[in-house]
Amino acid sequence: MPRPAQPAPLFTNEQGQPRSWVPVGPALEANPEPNTPQARLGLAVDPTGAPIVSWGEDNGAVWGYFFRRAEGNVWSQAATSVFPLPASTFSPPGRPVFAVDPQGRPVMALIEATGHSTSTVRLRRWEGRFWSVLGLGLQAANNRLTEVSSASLAFNCSGEPVVAWGEIGPDEPSLGIHVSQWDGQSWQRVGERLSAYPDGVRGDGSNGIRPSLAVDSRGLPVVAWEESAMREFISRIHVRQWDGTRWLPVGGGVASEDMPSKGDSYSPALVLDGADVPYLTWTQYEGEDSRVLNQVRRPSGARWEGILEAGPRSEPVLAALGSRVFLLFAREDRLEIHTWDGQAWQLVGGPLQALPGETKLGEWALAVDPRGLPVVAWVEYSRNPFSPGKVGPVDWGETQVHVWRFQ
């Protein structure tokens, strides 16, 4: 998606009136029956500025993924469900990655089971009438005993997908990060296996998982991931950039090394602004009581500097377009969106809640439209989905997918 040379005013519209959060059409669900909660949420904005949302749900007959595109305040079907597929090809624990390419086509990276405890990453692209499968499943080992973990998706300067994923092959003691890009005909590897602790150096291996991928204006990928050395039992966030021939560390390579207690760091979210400056956030556990302290950092020479004071924020995610960088997180079951103005973070509108009364949040996602304005999607429960002492779908509460944009 092209980066705007001059984004629209953020806090006021073109007439000088204050912007606010506005629902995009009605709440979404595939099955109107209660107790069919939505999960595995995805959000993107196409080149025309229309939000496209995806989610997984049981529609009463089959579990599948559903897609809707906003046309004004009306939701139209953006694509038919990826599923049903043979049960042997679907690994329920794996959350897919959803994006829209520069031509406006939905693309989904799915972790699919290939056997007992084995899997691959497979990309599907909506061609307007059907889902095409891009090449073979992504497995660096090319072995039926390979197991993959979570993946991340971006697009290069040609509009082709680039994917990062975690993998452990049959002869490897631990998970490593791999990157490949589609050249229009087949998948091409980008460099070697990424691992902060190469096997044999420490003698105990390590596990690299949950990559977050971005591609700069030259088409070169940048990857952040969490990795734990097995002997140390501490997860850290590592960042590398491809320079065309090799992977180089960014900001010294370890973004979370100087945290006070050296606590575990999980689930990085990485974006690049219009000047290709990386912004990074993650979930950090600190202290004996495992307090959650999230922050945002960017590289400054050989280190990562914090530009958001560490504080209690749940599952932060970032999105950026041009000069605009946005941060989305949950606090006390309300969603907050902040933007970086170059010196400080500013709240964008007020906390978001769609349903009246006491509610609970499920998953959430963030995107930026071509004007540089944020769009948010989230799952909201009408009551606590996990009632104390009770188990089962009847206690999950009613849920819906909500999409709001700042306009």
C-alpha positions as CSV (number, residue, x, y, z in Angstrom):
1,M,0.0,0.0,0.0
2,P,1.5,3.4,-0.9
3,R,2.6,5.6,1.9
4,P,0.8,9.0,1.9
5,A,3.1,12.0,1.2
6,Q,0.7,14.2,3.2
7,P,-1.7,12.4,5.6
8,A,-5.1,13.8,6.4
9,P,-5.3,15.9,9.6
10,L,-5.5,13.4,12.5
11,F,-7.7,15.1,15.2
12,T,-9.8,17.3,13.0
13,N,-11.4,16.6,9.6
14,E,-11.0,18.8,6.5
15,Q,-13.8,21.1,7.7
16,G,-12.0,21.6,11.0
17,Q,-14.5,19.5,13.1
18,P,-13.2,17.1,15.7
19,R,-12.8,13.5,14.6
20,S,-14.3,10.7,16.7
21,W,-14.6,6.9,16.7
22,V,-17.5,5.7,14.6
23,P,-18.7,2.1,14.1
24,V,-18.3,0.7,10.6
25,G,-21.6,-0.8,9.9
26,P,-23.3,-3.2,12.3
27,A,-21.5,-5.7,14.5
28,L,-20.5,-8.9,12.7
29,E,-21.2,-12.6,13.2
30,A,-21.7,-15.5,10.9
31,N,-24.1,-17.4,13.1
32,P,-26.7,-15.4,15.0
33,E,-27.2,-18.1,17.5
34,P,-25.7,-17.3,20.9
35,N,-22.6,-19.0,22.3
36,T,-20.7,-19.2,19.0
37,P,-17.7,-17.0,19.9
38,Q,-15.5,-15.5,17.2
39,A,-11.8,-16.0,17.3
40,R,-8.6,-15.6,15.2
41,L,-9.4,-12.0,14.3
42,G,-7.7,-10.3,11.3
43,L,-8.1,-6.7,10.0
44,A,-6.7,-4.9,7.0
45,V,-7.6,-1.8,4.8
46,D,-7.6,-2.1,1.0
47,P,-6.1,0.6,-1.3
48,T,-9.5,2.3,-1.6
49,G,-9.7,2.8,2.2
50,A,-12.3,0.1,2.8
51,P,-11.7,-2.0,6.0
52,I,-11.7,-5.8,5.5
53,V,-12.2,-8.0,8.5
54,S,-11.7,-11.8,8.9
55,W,-12.6,-14.1,11.8
56,G,-13.1,-17.7,12.6
57,E,-16.5,-19.0,13.8
58,D,-18.9,-22.0,13.8
59,N,-21.7,-21.0,11.5
60,G,-23.9,-23.8,12.7
61,A,-22.8,-26.2,10.1
62,V,-19.0,-25.9,9.8
63,W,-16.2,-24.1,11.5
64,G,-14.6,-21.7,9.0
65,Y,-13.1,-18.2,8.3
66,F,-15.4,-15.4,7.3
67,F,-14.5,-12.2,5.4
68,R,-16.4,-8.9,5.1
69,R,-15.5,-5.7,3.3
70,A,-17.0,-2.3,4.3
71,E,-18.8,-0.5,1.6
72,G,-19.8,2.7,3.4
73,N,-21.8,1.4,6.4
74,V,-22.7,-1.8,4.7
75,W,-20.8,-5.1,5.0
76,S,-20.4,-7.1,1.8
77,Q,-18.7,-10.5,1.5
78,A,-15.1,-9.9,0.6
79,A,-14.4,-13.6,0.0
80,T,-15.8,-17.0,0.5
81,S,-14.7,-18.9,3.6
82,V,-11.3,-20.6,3.3
83,F,-12.9,-23.6,4.9
84,P,-14.3,-26.3,5.1
85,L,-11.1,-28.2,4.4
86,P,-10.2,-31.7,5.3
87,A,-9.7,-31.8,9.0
88,S,-6.2,-33.2,8.6
89,T,-5.1,-30.0,7.0
90,F,-6.1,-27.7,9.8
91,S,-4.3,-27.1,13.1
92,P,-6.8,-25.4,15.4
93,P,-4.2,-23.8,17.8
94,G,-2.5,-21.8,15.0
95,R,-3.8,-18.3,14.6
96,P,-3.7,-17.3,10.9
97,V,-2.2,-14.1,9.6
98,F,-4.5,-12.0,7.5
99,A,-3.5,-9.1,5.2
100,V,-4.6,-7.3,2.0
101,D,-2.1,-7.0,-0.8
102,P,-1.5,-3.7,-2.8
103,Q,-4.1,-4.9,-5.3
104,G,-6.7,-5.3,-2.6
105,R,-6.7,-9.1,-2.6
106,P,-7.2,-10.8,0.8
107,V,-4.2,-13.0,1.7
108,M,-4.1,-15.5,4.6
109,A,-1.2,-17.5,6.0
110,L,-2.4,-20.6,7.7
111,I,-0.6,-23.1,9.8
112,E,-1.9,-26.5,8.6
113,A,-1.3,-29.9,10.1
114,T,0.5,-32.4,7.9
115,G,0.5,-35.3,10.4
116,H,0.7,-35.9,14.1
117,S,2.6,-33.0,15.6
118,T,3.8,-31.9,12.2
119,S,2.7,-28.9,10.2
120,T,3.5,-26.3,7.4
121,V,2.6,-22.7,6.6
122,R,0.5,-22.3,3.5
123,L,-0.6,-19.1,1.8
124,R,-3.9,-18.5,0.2
125,R,-4.8,-15.5,-1.9
126,W,-8.4,-14.5,-3.0
127,E,-8.5,-14.1,-6.7
128,G,-12.0,-12.7,-6.9
129,R,-13.8,-16.0,-7.4
130,F,-11.5,-18.6,-5.7
131,W,-8.6,-19.0,-3.3
132,S,-5.3,-19.7,-5.0
133,V,-2.6,-21.5,-3.1
134,L,0.8,-19.9,-3.5
135,G,3.3,-22.7,-4.1
136,L,4.1,-25.5,-1.7
137,G,3.8,-25.2,2.1
138,L,6.6,-23.3,3.7
139,Q,9.1,-25.6,5.3
140,A,12.8,-24.9,5.3
141,A,13.6,-28.6,6.1
142,N,11.3,-29.9,3.4
143,N,10.6,-32.9,5.5
144,R,7.3,-34.5,6.6
145,L,8.5,-34.5,10.2
146,T,8.9,-30.7,10.3
147,E,6.8,-28.6,12.7
148,V,6.1,-24.9,12.3
149,S,4.9,-22.3,14.8
150,S,3.4,-18.8,14.4
151,A,4.0,-16.8,11.2
152,S,4.0,-13.2,10.1
153,L,3.2,-11.7,6.7
154,A,4.2,-8.5,4.8
155,F,4.6,-7.4,1.1
156,N,7.7,-6.4,-0.8
157,C,8.0,-3.5,-3.3
158,S,6.5,-5.7,-6.0
159,G,3.4,-6.4,-3.9
160,E,4.4,-10.0,-3.4
161,P,4.1,-11.7,0.0
162,V,7.0,-12.2,2.4
163,V,6.6,-14.6,5.3
164,A,8.5,-15.2,8.5
165,W,7.8,-18.3,10.6
166,G,9.2,-20.5,13.4
167,E,10.3,-24.1,12.5
168,I,11.9,-27.1,14.0
169,G,13.2,-29.8,11.6
170,P,13.7,-33.5,12.4
171,D,17.4,-33.1,13.0
172,E,17.2,-29.8,14.9
173,P,17.1,-29.5,18.7
174,S,15.2,-26.3,18.8
175,L,13.0,-23.8,16.9
176,G,14.5,-21.2,14.5
177,I,13.1,-18.4,12.4
178,H,13.0,-18.6,8.6
179,V,12.0,-16.0,6.0
180,S,10.9,-16.6,2.4
181,Q,9.4,-14.3,-0.3
182,W,7.2,-15.2,-3.3
183,D,8.6,-14.2,-6.7
184,G,5.4,-14.8,-8.6
185,Q,6.2,-18.5,-9.3
186,S,7.8,-20.0,-6.2
187,W,9.1,-19.3,-2.7
188,Q,12.6,-18.0,-2.4
189,R,14.5,-18.2,0.9
190,V,15.9,-15.0,2.4
191,G,19.2,-15.8,4.1
192,E,19.9,-18.5,6.7
193,R,18.0,-19.7,9.7
194,L,17.7,-17.0,12.3
195,S,18.7,-17.8,15.9
196,A,20.2,-15.6,18.5
197,Y,21.9,-18.7,20.1
198,P,23.3,-20.9,17.2
199,D,23.1,-24.5,18.1
200,G,26.4,-25.7,19.5
201,V,27.5,-22.3,20.8
202,R,25.9,-22.7,24.2
203,G,25.4,-26.4,23.8
204,D,21.8,-26.3,24.9
205,G,19.9,-24.8,21.9
206,S,17.2,-22.3,22.0
207,N,13.6,-21.6,20.8
208,G,12.8,-18.8,18.5
209,I,9.1,-18.1,18.0
210,R,6.4,-15.5,17.3
211,P,8.1,-13.5,14.5
212,S,6.9,-10.0,13.6
213,L,7.9,-9.0,10.1
214,A,8.1,-5.7,8.2
215,V,9.5,-4.7,4.9
216,D,11.3,-1.4,4.3
217,S,11.0,0.9,1.3
218,R,13.9,-0.9,-0.5
219,G,12.1,-4.2,-0.2
220,L,14.4,-5.6,2.6
221,P,12.7,-7.5,5.5
222,V,13.2,-6.7,9.2
223,V,12.2,-9.4,11.7
224,A,11.7,-9.3,15.5
225,W,11.1,-12.5,17.4
226,E,11.2,-13.9,20.9
227,E,13.8,-16.4,21.8
228,S,14.7,-18.3,25.0
229,A,18.0,-20.0,25.6
230,M,17.0,-23.3,27.1
231,R,19.6,-23.2,29.9
232,E,18.7,-19.6,31.0
233,F,14.9,-20.0,30.8
234,I,14.6,-16.3,29.9
235,S,12.9,-15.1,26.7
236,R,14.3,-12.0,25.0
237,I,13.3,-9.9,21.9
238,H,15.8,-10.1,19.0
239,V,15.7,-8.0,15.8
240,R,17.6,-8.5,12.5
241,Q,17.4,-6.8,9.1
242,W,18.4,-8.3,5.8
243,D,20.9,-6.1,3.9
244,G,20.7,-8.1,0.6
245,T,23.3,-10.6,1.5
246,R,23.1,-11.3,5.3
247,W,21.1,-10.7,8.4
248,L,22.4,-7.8,10.6
249,P,21.4,-6.9,14.2
250,V,19.3,-3.8,14.6
251,G,20.0,-1.6,17.7
252,G,22.5,-4.1,19.0
253,G,20.2,-7.0,18.2
254,V,18.5,-7.5,21.6
255,A,15.7,-5.0,22.3
256,S,14.8,-6.1,25.8
257,E,18.2,-6.8,27.4
258,D,18.3,-3.8,29.7
259,M,15.0,-4.4,31.5
260,P,15.4,-4.1,35.3
261,S,14.8,-7.7,36.2
262,K,15.7,-9.3,32.9
263,G,12.1,-10.8,33.0
264,D,10.6,-12.7,30.1
265,S,9.7,-10.8,27.0
266,Y,6.9,-12.1,24.7
267,S,4.9,-11.4,21.5
268,P,6.8,-8.6,19.7
269,A,5.0,-6.3,17.4
270,L,7.2,-4.5,14.8
271,V,6.4,-1.7,12.3
272,L,8.4,0.7,10.2
273,D,7.4,4.4,9.7
274,G,7.7,6.3,6.4
275,A,11.4,6.9,7.0
276,D,12.0,3.1,7.6
277,V,12.6,3.7,11.4
278,P,11.5,0.5,13.3
279,Y,9.1,0.8,16.2
280,L,8.8,-2.2,18.5
281,T,6.6,-3.2,21.4
282,W,6.2,-6.5,23.3
283,T,4.8,-7.9,26.6
284,Q,7.3,-7.9,29.4
285,Y,6.9,-9.7,32.8
286,E,8.8,-8.0,35.6
287,G,9.3,-8.7,39.3
288,E,8.3,-11.6,41.6
289,D,4.7,-10.9,41.0
290,S,5.2,-11.0,37.2
291,R,3.8,-7.6,36.6
292,V,3.0,-6.8,32.9
293,L,5.0,-3.8,31.8
294,N,4.7,-2.9,28.2
295,Q,6.6,-0.1,26.3
296,V,7.6,1.0,22.9
297,R,11.2,1.3,21.7
298,R,13.1,2.3,18.6
299,P,16.8,1.9,17.8
300,S,19.4,4.5,18.6
301,G,22.8,3.4,17.5
302,A,23.7,0.1,19.1
303,R,20.8,0.1,21.6
304,W,17.0,0.4,21.8
305,E,15.6,3.5,23.4
306,G,12.3,3.7,25.1
307,I,9.7,6.3,23.9
308,L,6.9,5.1,26.1
309,E,7.3,4.6,29.8
310,A,6.8,1.0,30.9
311,G,3.3,0.5,32.3
312,P,0.5,-2.0,32.6
313,R,-0.9,-2.5,29.1
314,S,-2.4,-5.7,27.8
315,E,-1.2,-7.2,24.5
316,P,0.0,-4.0,22.7
317,V,0.1,-3.9,18.9
318,L,1.5,-1.3,16.5
319,A,0.5,-0.1,13.1
320,A,2.1,2.6,10.9
321,L,1.6,4.3,7.6
322,G,3.9,7.1,6.4
323,S,4.6,9.4,9.3
324,R,1.8,8.0,11.5
325,V,2.6,5.4,14.1
326,F,-0.3,4.0,16.3
327,L,-0.3,1.9,19.4
328,L,-3.4,-0.2,20.5
329,F,-3.7,-1.9,23.8
330,A,-6.3,-2.9,26.4
331,R,-6.6,-1.4,29.9
332,E,-9.4,-2.4,32.3
333,D,-11.4,-4.1,29.5
334,R,-11.3,-1.0,27.3
335,L,-9.2,-0.4,24.2
336,E,-7.0,2.6,23.9
337,I,-5.3,4.0,20.8
338,H,-2.3,6.3,21.0
339,T,-0.2,8.0,18.4
340,W,3.4,9.2,18.4
341,D,3.7,12.9,17.5
342,G,7.5,12.9,17.5
343,Q,7.9,13.9,21.1
344,A,5.1,12.2,23.1
345,W,2.2,9.7,22.8
346,Q,-1.3,11.2,22.4
347,L,-4.6,9.5,23.0
348,V,-6.7,9.2,19.9
349,G,-10.3,9.7,20.9
350,G,-11.5,8.0,24.1
351,P,-11.4,4.3,25.3
352,L,-13.4,2.0,23.1
353,Q,-16.4,-0.1,24.2
354,A,-19.2,-1.2,21.9
355,L,-21.7,-2.9,24.2
356,P,-23.4,-1.4,27.3
357,G,-22.7,-2.5,30.8
358,E,-19.9,-4.8,32.0
359,T,-18.2,-6.6,29.0
360,K,-15.0,-8.5,28.3
361,L,-12.6,-8.2,25.4
362,G,-11.5,-11.0,23.2
363,E,-9.0,-10.4,20.5
364,W,-8.2,-7.1,18.8
365,A,-6.5,-5.8,15.7
366,L,-5.3,-2.5,14.3
367,A,-4.8,-1.0,10.8
368,V,-4.3,2.4,9.1
369,D,-6.2,3.6,6.1
370,P,-4.5,5.3,3.1
371,R,-5.2,8.7,4.7
372,G,-3.2,7.8,7.7
373,L,-6.3,7.3,10.0
374,P,-6.6,4.3,12.3
375,V,-9.1,1.5,12.1
376,V,-9.7,-1.0,15.0
377,A,-11.5,-4.4,15.1
378,W,-12.2,-6.4,18.3
379,V,-14.2,-9.2,19.7
380,E,-16.4,-8.2,22.7
381,Y,-18.2,-10.5,25.1
382,S,-21.6,-9.4,26.5
383,R,-20.5,-10.9,29.8
384,N,-17.5,-12.7,31.4
385,P,-16.9,-15.7,29.1
386,F,-15.2,-17.7,31.8
387,S,-17.7,-17.8,34.8
388,P,-16.0,-19.0,38.0
389,G,-16.7,-22.7,38.6
390,K,-18.3,-23.3,35.2
391,V,-17.0,-24.7,32.0
392,G,-18.3,-25.0,28.5
393,P,-19.7,-22.9,25.6
394,V,-22.9,-22.1,27.5
395,D,-20.8,-19.9,29.8
396,W,-18.8,-18.0,27.1
397,G,-21.4,-15.3,26.7
398,E,-22.5,-13.8,23.4
399,T,-19.9,-12.2,21.3
400,Q,-19.6,-10.1,18.2
401,V,-16.9,-8.5,16.0
402,H,-16.9,-4.8,16.1
403,V,-15.0,-2.5,13.6
404,W,-14.6,1.2,14.3
405,R,-12.7,3.9,12.4
406,F,-11.5,7.4,13.4
407,Q,-13.2,9.9,11.2
